[in-house]
Amino acid sequence: MLSETDGKFLTMHEFAKAAKNRLDANIWDYLTGATETETTMRRNRLALDTLAFRPRVLRDVSTIDTTSEMFGKKLRLPVALAPVGGLESFGANGAATAGQGASAFGVPLIVSSVTKPGLEETAANTPGPKVFQLYVRGDDSFIDDYADRSVAAGYDAFCFTVDTAVYSRRERDIARRFAKPWRARVQGIEFQAALSWKQVDRFKAKYKLPVILKGIATAEDAKLACEHGVDVVYVSNHGGRQLDHGRGAMDVLPEVVQAVGGRAKVWIDGGFSRGTDVVKALCLGADLVGLGRLYCYALAADGAAGVQRMLEIMETEIYTAMGLLGATKFSELNPSFIHSGALATNAPHVFSAFPLLNLGDSGY
């Protein structure tokens, strides 16, 4: 496990602080902001922060296994780097650099179709497990081109993001009059708006790649996904960046797990910033947790080494939580370890998991 004196970064909040100091103010607001009132983003944190643990004792936790698997490949932790557009704005060579850090540690990278340096170059720099995520900006031949290239490049699965039929109003960007350099890639969004279960069926019939639907937010759609043979139901509200006044992702998780009923894997993202956050999701039935903003901070702070270091700290946090809960492996976790409706001690915010963010600054 991680030494308390080993390394450049020792706590999660240090990555956020370093990233803010290095990034342009417009890019920082793009990264940390959400849509309109930012209510959904805050509810992501509120949903996590109002879950408390019910630890068990005297259970012999001298050996703890924090490994997992994805499509038959071993993972060092049950986490993945979630798809993020414009990673090149946070660190040199964007997704390829993030992939280097993820593979060096031993977790998957989910590569967005709207990040550089692109599908093939990112795969070449990501020898470990990886998933390609597509925003649909063209017809069936457009989808097939990306699918064929994903197979050739060695991706383990193919992910459709399904919560972006309409591009949202991200008011931090609008208020700053910030035209993001990758914004032109939204062209062709009418094809995303037209995406339906028919295209999912067509893809399943043509390709053997496992199919992931990212952006599921109700039991009804989770049930439909299983009926259409989807391999992974991915609970997400886009980090609060699409529909305003949505539910927190962890508020959605229990009904999705129940609706899936073991017919597919369940993944989740949305505000996860700590090892305890990950363990809470596993207790409530998630198989894997996506990290979004958190690894972007690490990427901006120190490139591939920063991403790897962040994951090392995450591993220590998860190990600590498991031991103190009285669990030696993830299969032992279940809802009995969770108490719902606890008081949130910090106001929900994108940084509410980092109460020491300003430690040492004047006035704290």
Secondary structure as UniProt FT lines:
FT   TURN            4..5
FT   HELIX           12..22
FT   HELIX           25..32
FT   TURN            36..37
FT   HELIX           39..49
FT   STRAND          51..53
FT   STRAND          68..70
FT   TURN            71..72
FT   STRAND          73..75
FT   STRAND          79..81
FT   TURN            85..86
FT   HELIX           87..89
FT   TURN            92..93
FT   HELIX           94..105
FT   STRAND          109..112
FT   TURN            113..114
FT   HELIX           119..124
FT   STRAND          130..134
FT   HELIX           140..153
FT   STRAND          157..161
FT   HELIX           171..175
FT   TURN            176..177
FT   TURN            181..182
FT   HELIX           183..186
FT   TURN            187..188
FT   HELIX           189..193
FT   HELIX           197..206
FT   STRAND          211..216
FT   HELIX           219..227
FT   TURN            228..229
FT   STRAND          232..235
FT   HELIX           238..240
FT   TURN            244..245
FT   HELIX           249..260
FT   TURN            261..262
FT   STRAND          265..269
FT   HELIX           275..283
FT   TURN            284..285
FT   STRAND          288..291
FT   HELIX           293..325
FT   HELIX           330..332
FT   HELIX           335..337
FT   STRAND          338..340
FT   TURN            350..353
FT   TURN            355..360
FT   TURN            362..363
//
